[in-house]
Amino acid sequence: MLKKILIIIVIIGAAAGAYVAYLYFQPHRDVQASKVDVVITVKGLVAEYKASADSANAKYLAANGESKIFAVSGKIAEITENSNKEKVVTLREEGKEIGVACTFTAEASKDPATQKLKVGDMVTVKGAIASGPDFDPDLPTDATMRDCALKPAKK
């Protein structure tokens, strides 16, 4: 009887381990190779979240990590670098305290066009939305996008 229970536990453990390995080794989505789901301005995105954060989250964010891919246009308010040496470009309307923080991929951060960016430039950035903005009066937070790169202008 003890032997049967032990065999069942080993089988369940092996199945669980195989499932975890399957999930871990799945290829990550290539945001830059995927089509854009939403074309919007910083002003439009912030206004939509301000009107109803819950409905905007339901519309754009997905629990499985397959959130919508955006092409967001706006003026660069700030350019920083994170601990992984990836550029973080914040797009924000002039005089506003909330915008969109776009974390570029390592590859896009090294791109010559990205290196030339400066505060005040108007750009369109393609990336996956990770979270909406927070309008807390004591600590307002920008919306965040990940896996970003500059979206080339249409010719």
N, C-alpha and C positions, 0 to 999 in steps of 0.2 A: 504493500500500500504506500509506504513512504517513497519507494522507488518510483512509482507512477506519478506521485505529486511532484517529485523532484524533476522528472522528465517533462511534465507539463510546464513547470516554472521555467525550465531551460528553453523550451520551445517558445513560450510567450516572450521571454527575454530576447531571444534571437530575432523574433518577428519585430519586436519594438526597435531593436538595434538596426535592423535592415531598413525600417521605415525612416528612422532618424537619419541614417546615411543617405537614403534616397533624397530626402528634403535638403540635407546639407550640400550635396553635390549637384543639385539642380543648377543649370546655368542661370546667372542673373540676367534680368531684362536689360537689353541695350537701348537705353532711352534715346540716344542720339540717332539710332537706326530706325526707331519707331515713328509712326506718324503722329502729328500734333492733334490732340483731342480738342483743345480749347485755345483760341486766340483772343487775348484780352490785354487791356492796359492795366498798369498798377492801380490807377484810380478806380477802374471798374471792379477789379478783384477785391480791393479793400472795401469799396462800397457794398459789394455783395455780401461780404462777411459781416460788415457792420449792420446790415439790414437783418440778417438771420444767419448766425454762425452755424446753427444746427443744420439748416437746410443746405448751406454751402458745403459743410463737411460731408453730408450724405451724398451730395452731387459729385464731389471731387475726390474724396478720400476713400480708400478701400482697405479693409482690415487685412487682406492678404498681401498687401504691399504693391498691388497693381493700381496705384492711384493715377489720376489723369495726367497726361503730359501737356504742358502749357507752353505757349509762346507768349511771353509777357514783355510788353514794351513799356519803357519808362526812362526817366533821367537818372543817371548814376549819382547817388548821394554820398556813397562811401565805398572804398575798396580796401579790404583787409586780406589777411592770409590766416588760415587755420593751422592747427598743430601738424597737419599732414602736408603742409606747404601747398594747399589748394586755395585758389583765389575765392574770396567771398565778396560778391558784388551786391551792394544793397541799392535797389531801385526805390525811389520815393519821390512823391510830388513835393515841389518846393513849399516849405512852410509847414509840412505835415510831419508828424512824428512816427507814423506807421507806414511801412512799405513792404517790400518783398526782398528777403535775403537769399541770394542765389549762390549755392556752393558749386563751383565748377569741378569737373573731373580733373584728375591729375594731368591727363593728356591735354585737355582744353586749357588748363592753367598755363601750360608751356607754349601754347599757340602764340605766334607773333602778334596776331590781331588782339588777343586778350592782353598781352603784355603792354600794348599801346593804349589801353583804356585809361581814361582819366575822369575825375569827378566833373559832372556837368554834361558828359556825353549822353546822347539819346541812343539807346540800344534795344534790341529785341533778344531775349534770352530764352533758350529752349531747355526745359527740364521737367522733372516730375515733382509735383507738389507733395510736400511731406507734412506740413501743418499750416493751418490758417492763422491769421493774426489774432492777438489778444488785446482787447481794448481796455484793460485794467488801468484806471487813472493813475495808480501809483507805479505801475510797471508795465507800460505798453510793450508789446512784443510784435516783431515783424512776422509776416508769413514766411515760411521757408520752402525752398525748392532745392532738390538734390540732383546730382548727375547732370549739371548744367553745362552749356556751351553757348557761344554766340550763335545766333541764327542769322545766316547770311541774308542780306537784303535781296529782294526779288529783282531780277533784271528785266 
